[in-house]
């Protein structure tokens, strides 16, 4: 469980962004963006982190041996990293030009 807590980066990142960027600062710096979208995306990020930890708990309860826990945990981590990989591919213009523009805008 300790390793799962160390590997999960969604919860700390979401909480950090919500704490670090208050509404007045966000509206002042980015008037064309909606603060509600920013908050909802970070809440979804935090929820994804908690769902990851819940899934780890189910894996630990259901597993029969240590090797099964290891393989299930590696598969779960792989699935969680797919979003980050897609973002990096879009940033390198591997998916489409509109996705590259969306991922390389300088907002934060």
C-alpha positions as CSV (number, residue, x, y, z in Angstrom):
1,X,0.0,0.0,0.0
2,X,2.9,2.3,0.8
3,X,4.3,1.9,-2.8
4,X,0.8,2.7,-4.2
5,X,0.7,5.9,-2.2
6,X,4.1,6.9,-3.5
7,X,3.3,6.1,-7.1
8,X,0.0,8.0,-7.1
9,X,0.6,11.6,-8.3
10,X,-2.9,12.6,-9.2
11,X,-4.1,13.5,-5.7
12,X,-1.1,15.7,-4.7
13,X,-1.0,17.5,-8.1
14,X,-4.8,18.3,-8.0
15,X,-4.7,19.6,-4.5
16,X,-1.5,21.6,-5.2
17,X,-3.0,23.3,-8.2
18,X,-6.3,24.1,-6.4
19,X,-4.3,25.6,-3.5
20,X,-1.7,27.4,-5.6
21,X,-4.0,29.1,-8.1
22,X,-6.9,31.0,-6.4
23,X,-9.9,32.3,-8.3
24,X,-8.9,36.0,-8.4
25,X,-5.4,35.2,-9.7
26,X,-6.8,32.8,-12.3
27,X,-9.4,35.3,-13.6
28,X,-6.7,38.1,-13.7
29,X,-4.2,36.0,-15.6
30,X,-6.5,34.0,-17.9
31,X,-9.8,36.0,-18.5
32,X,-10.6,33.9,-21.5
33,X,-10.7,30.6,-19.5
34,X,-13.4,29.4,-17.1
35,X,-12.4,29.0,-13.5
36,X,-15.1,26.4,-13.1
37,X,-13.5,24.2,-15.7
38,X,-10.2,24.5,-14.0
39,X,-11.7,23.4,-10.6
40,X,-13.7,20.6,-12.1
41,X,-10.7,19.2,-14.0
42,X,-8.7,19.2,-10.8
43,X,-11.5,17.5,-8.9
44,X,-11.6,14.8,-11.5
45,X,-7.9,14.4,-11.2
46,X,-8.2,14.0,-7.4
47,X,-11.1,11.5,-7.9
48,X,-9.0,9.5,-10.4
49,X,-6.2,9.3,-7.7
50,X,-8.7,8.0,-5.1
51,X,-10.1,5.5,-7.6
52,X,-6.6,4.3,-8.2
53,X,-6.0,3.7,-4.5
54,X,-9.4,2.0,-4.2
55,X,-8.5,-0.3,-7.0
56,X,-5.2,-1.1,-5.3
57,X,-7.1,-2.0,-2.2
58,X,-9.3,-4.4,-4.2
59,X,-6.2,-6.0,-5.8
60,X,-4.7,-6.5,-2.4
61,X,-7.8,-8.1,-1.0
62,X,-8.5,-10.3,-4.0
63,X,-4.9,-11.5,-4.7
64,X,-3.8,-15.0,-3.9
65,X,-0.1,-14.5,-4.0
66,X,2.5,-11.8,-4.2
67,X,3.3,-12.3,-7.9
68,X,-0.4,-11.7,-8.8
69,X,-0.3,-8.5,-6.8
70,X,2.8,-7.3,-8.6
71,X,1.4,-8.0,-12.1
72,X,-2.0,-6.4,-11.3
73,X,-0.3,-3.4,-9.8
74,X,2.0,-2.9,-12.9
75,X,-1.0,-3.2,-15.2
76,X,-2.9,-0.7,-13.2
77,X,0.0,1.8,-13.3
78,X,0.3,1.3,-17.0
79,X,-3.4,2.2,-17.6
80,X,-3.0,5.3,-15.4
81,X,0.0,6.4,-17.4
82,X,-1.8,6.2,-20.8
83,X,-3.2,9.6,-20.4
84,X,0.2,11.2,-19.7
85,X,1.6,9.3,-22.7
86,X,-1.2,10.6,-25.0
87,X,-0.5,14.1,-23.8
88,X,3.2,13.8,-24.5
89,X,2.4,12.4,-28.0
90,X,0.0,15.3,-28.7
91,X,2.7,17.7,-27.6
92,X,5.2,16.2,-30.0
93,X,2.6,16.6,-32.9
94,X,2.2,12.9,-33.3
95,X,-1.6,12.9,-33.1
96,X,-2.8,16.1,-34.8
97,X,-1.9,19.7,-35.2
98,X,-4.9,21.0,-33.3
99,X,-4.0,18.7,-30.3
100,X,-0.4,20.0,-30.5
101,X,-1.7,23.6,-30.3
102,X,-3.9,22.7,-27.4
103,X,-1.1,21.0,-25.4
104,X,1.5,23.7,-26.1
105,X,-0.5,26.8,-25.1
106,X,1.2,28.6,-22.3
107,X,-1.3,28.9,-19.5
108,X,0.5,27.5,-16.5
